[in-house]
Amino acid sequence: MILITNDDGITSKGIRVLVEEMCKIGEVAVVAPNSPQSGMGHAITIGEPLRLHKNEVLFDGAEAYECSGTPADCVKISKQVALKDRIPDIVLSGINHGTNSSISVLYSGTMSAAIEASIEGVPAVGLSLCDYSANADFSHVRPWVAKIVRGVLANGLPKHLTLNVNFPKISDEPIKGIKVCRQAHAKWEEEFEERQDPLGKSYYWMSGTFRNFDKGTDNDEWAIENNYVSVVPVQYDLTAYHAISVLEEWGME
């Protein structure tokens, strides 16, 4: 069974494309947010109830539930409630409207849902298209999605590993292939524009500029820019193992 979720909400075009392609491969279940949850990262709901409703009309050939919580909530509640302890063979999150390459993986609800599945030991893939339009064209990514998912189903993934997959936006040039690569060294530089509400009180609107400091040709930003599908293996263990010996020399223990 293939479990599908996302962070753009259950009615987004990206998840519909993913469900359509995965129904060609096997049994599909969908547990996704009932509203957009972009940028939620790995947030979970702990201070209010979660609501889960079965949706019998949204998808053909797939059991579907909409959840009031975050993407990570969707994966958590699917196991015990929606799927009734059935374990999926793979969890897919997406297809996201917008990139989740380089540093964006830390903020991404799409990737956090996939990582939540990997915590449970289930192979998982986060899928994103580098086009933020609500009506983005996904036609060129369909065969690549199927290729990647079939590859994971056939070969498995090392335990607690997640794949972060980003597809370039459609262009006149066809996608060249897949690049297995690393996360680029890049960041967002935020700006906060002060505005006034109707009562004259200040509020702030965040925007930002993406800065790529990475000059290598083995990273996800380079792959996408050069019209490849980037595939980055991701783990949730954030320990900087190389720094342990340095801190031990401080004599704090």
Buried (B, 14 or more C-beta within 10 A) or exposed (E): BBBBBBBBBBBBBBBBBBBBBBBEBEBBBBBBBBEBBBEBBBBBBEEEEBEBEEBEEBBEEBBBBBBBBBBBBBBBBBBEBBBEEEEBBBBBBBBBBBBBBBBBBBBBBBBBBBBBBBBBEBBBBBBBBBBEEEEBEBEBBBEBBBEBBEBBBEEEBEEBBBBBBBBBBBEEEEBEEBBBBBBBBBBBEEEEEEEEEEEEEEEEEEEEEBEBEBEEEEBBBBBBBEBBBBBBBBEEEEEEEEEEEEEEEEEEE
